[in-house]
Amino acid sequence: MRAWQVHELGDPWEVLKLEEVEEPEPGPGEVVVEVEAAALNFFDALLCRGEYQERPELPFTPGGEATGTIVAVGEGVDLEEGLRVIATPFPSGGYAEKVTVPAQGGIFPIPDDMPPEAAAALHVAYQSAFFGLHRRAYLSEGETVLVHAGAGGVGSAAIQLARAAGARVISTAGGAEKVEICRKLGAEIAVDYEQENFVDVVKEATEGHGADVIFDPVGGDVFDLSRRCVAFEGRIVIVGFTGGRIAEAPTNHLLVKNYSVVGLHWGLYNNKIPELIVETHDALVRLYEEGKIDPLIFETVPFEEVPQKLELLTTRKTYGKLITKPSAS
Ligand SMILES: NC(=O)c1ccc[n+]([C@@H]2O[C@H](COP(=O)([O-])OP(=O)(O)OC[C@H]3O[C@@H](n4cnc5c(N)ncnc54)[C@H](OP(=O)(O)O)[C@@H]3O)[C@@H](O)[C@H]2O)c1
């Protein structure tokens, strides 16, 4: 079968090689999933470069989330072949025609009629946004949420989930097209943060109160400015550093303004509190079925073009999620 492999670390478009590898066999406690669709994520690029917090042993196949059908079941696994699932070989393994995952914690059943594109986009981004908003920031109905990079993968999920929770959403994004996308996703106000100062917009829209929750996948200057428009008892959730600079949080400022800066490393919940991931999956499927969330798909990418599209993903030229279908090409 075909799989994208990394033998040495570097930019994905340099180091990823499409290779014929052996068909996987499930070990005890494992299943093999035939991949219908896999998502391209920003962290896949970081993983290829060795810049992600987890570093799989070389050679490895990137791809932390996929969806497909169980085609082989290992010893001790009480699951049927033919079950449609989201498979989470997190952080690596999904850019292949088949992937082996642990039955416990690695697969999440999905309805038969859920399209593969939506299912492949429903896990990492939506789980991260859900944990960021609810578990880390205790979002309440009626609060104001400021979502940065709202047209990105986690940002678009955060806009939809904040709206589904009854929050008011203000979003930022780079450029007119992305700002329009944020509005369509449910942001009441969307700011092009390359053109306009979002601090003033948030203060004016909230009559000086500020944003109760700030969801920040960008960091750097965006974080520094966010501190100026966070509400009394507000929570800034640190999600990522796509802007490139890791900002400092001056503790005296947190003290005088009574706000919190909280970190989010969603992947850790897989080891620490896995039952929360299962609960969240069930909640996400329910929200999808109720029409309250619907993953924004930028493009379904031919499997052969995964490295180039990972490059595109790091150049701010995409929105929502990019998906590839390994078995379709
Ligand atoms: N903490 C966690 O558990 C967790 C979970 C999932 C993802 N993440 C992290 O969250 C971040 C976003 O992930 P994603 O999947 O949403 O990525 P994405 O779809 O590529 O979106 C990232 C967005 O960041 C913005 N951005 C600002 N400056 C940028 C720059 N210099 N280069 C590239 N993008 C820039 C872009 O939006 P604009 O053009 O609108 O500015 C872009 O759309 C990543 O750092 C990822 O590792 C963290």
The ligand as a MOL file (V3000), in Angstrom:
LIG
                    3D

  0  0  0     0  0            999 V3000
M  V30 BEGIN CTAB
M  V30 COUNTS 48 52 0 0 0
M  V30 BEGIN ATOM
M  V30 1 N -3.0120 23.5330 21.6490 0
M  V30 2 C -3.5590 22.5110 21.0250 0
M  V30 3 O -3.9180 21.5000 21.6270 0
M  V30 4 C -3.7180 22.6270 19.5450 0
M  V30 5 C -4.5850 21.7980 18.8360 0
M  V30 6 C -4.7180 21.9770 17.4460 0
M  V30 7 C -3.9540 22.9470 16.8030 0
M  V30 8 N -3.0880 23.6980 17.5420 0 CHG=1
M  V30 9 C -2.2690 24.7360 16.9340 0
M  V30 10 O -3.1160 25.7830 16.5240 0
M  V30 11 C -2.4870 26.4770 15.4700 0
M  V30 12 C -3.4730 26.6200 14.3310 0
M  V30 13 O -3.7440 25.3390 13.7990 0
M  V30 14 P -4.7340 25.1970 12.5640 0
M  V30 15 O -4.8370 23.7500 12.2760 0
M  V30 16 O -5.9350 26.0070 12.7920 0 CHG=-1
M  V30 17 O -3.8570 25.8930 11.4210 0
M  V30 18 P -4.3690 26.6300 10.0840 0
M  V30 19 O -5.6390 26.0430 9.6270 0
M  V30 20 O -3.1950 26.6350 9.1800 0
M  V30 21 O -4.6780 28.1030 10.5780 0
M  V30 22 C -3.6890 28.8870 11.1370 0
M  V30 23 C -4.0340 30.3360 10.9320 0
M  V30 24 O -3.0760 31.0950 11.6530 0
M  V30 25 C -3.0180 32.3750 11.0710 0
M  V30 26 N -1.6490 32.8780 11.0030 0
M  V30 27 C -1.2330 34.0300 11.5590 0
M  V30 28 N 0.0640 34.2200 11.3210 0
M  V30 29 C 0.4850 33.1730 10.5850 0
M  V30 30 C 1.7320 32.8190 10.0080 0
M  V30 31 N 2.8160 33.5800 10.1680 0
M  V30 32 N 1.8110 31.6640 9.3030 0
M  V30 33 C 0.7440 30.8640 9.1600 0
M  V30 34 N -0.4890 31.1580 9.6770 0
M  V30 35 C -0.6010 32.3010 10.3820 0
M  V30 36 C -3.6200 32.2560 9.6730 0
M  V30 37 O -4.8350 32.9780 9.6800 0
M  V30 38 P -4.8620 34.4960 9.1750 0
M  V30 39 O -4.2650 34.5090 7.8150 0
M  V30 40 O -6.3000 34.8090 9.1940 0
M  V30 41 O -4.0570 35.2700 10.1660 0
M  V30 42 C -3.9420 30.7860 9.5040 0
M  V30 43 O -5.1530 30.5930 8.8110 0
M  V30 44 C -1.2260 25.6920 15.1250 0
M  V30 45 O -0.1270 26.2870 15.7730 0
M  V30 46 C -1.4930 24.3250 15.7020 0
M  V30 47 O -0.3040 23.6190 16.0140 0
M  V30 48 C -2.9680 23.5690 18.8790 0
M  V30 END ATOM
M  V30 BEGIN BOND
M  V30 1 1 1 2
M  V30 2 2 2 3
M  V30 3 1 2 4
M  V30 4 1 4 5
M  V30 5 2 4 48
M  V30 6 2 5 6
M  V30 7 1 6 7
M  V30 8 2 7 8
M  V30 9 1 8 9
M  V30 10 1 8 48
M  V30 11 1 9 10
M  V30 12 1 9 46
M  V30 13 1 10 11
M  V30 14 1 11 12
M  V30 15 1 11 44
M  V30 16 1 12 13
M  V30 17 1 13 14
M  V30 18 2 14 15
M  V30 19 1 14 16
M  V30 20 1 14 17
M  V30 21 1 17 18
M  V30 22 2 18 19
M  V30 23 1 18 20
M  V30 24 1 18 21
M  V30 25 1 21 22
M  V30 26 1 22 23
M  V30 27 1 23 24
M  V30 28 1 23 42
M  V30 29 1 24 25
M  V30 30 1 25 26
M  V30 31 1 25 36
M  V30 32 1 26 27
M  V30 33 1 26 35
M  V30 34 2 27 28
M  V30 35 1 28 29
M  V30 36 1 29 30
M  V30 37 2 29 35
M  V30 38 1 30 31
M  V30 39 2 30 32
M  V30 40 1 32 33
M  V30 41 2 33 34
M  V30 42 1 34 35
M  V30 43 1 36 37
M  V30 44 1 36 42
M  V30 45 1 37 38
M  V30 46 2 38 39
M  V30 47 1 38 40
M  V30 48 1 38 41
M  V30 49 1 42 43
M  V30 50 1 44 45
M  V30 51 1 44 46
M  V30 52 1 46 47
M  V30 END BOND
M  V30 END CTAB
M  END
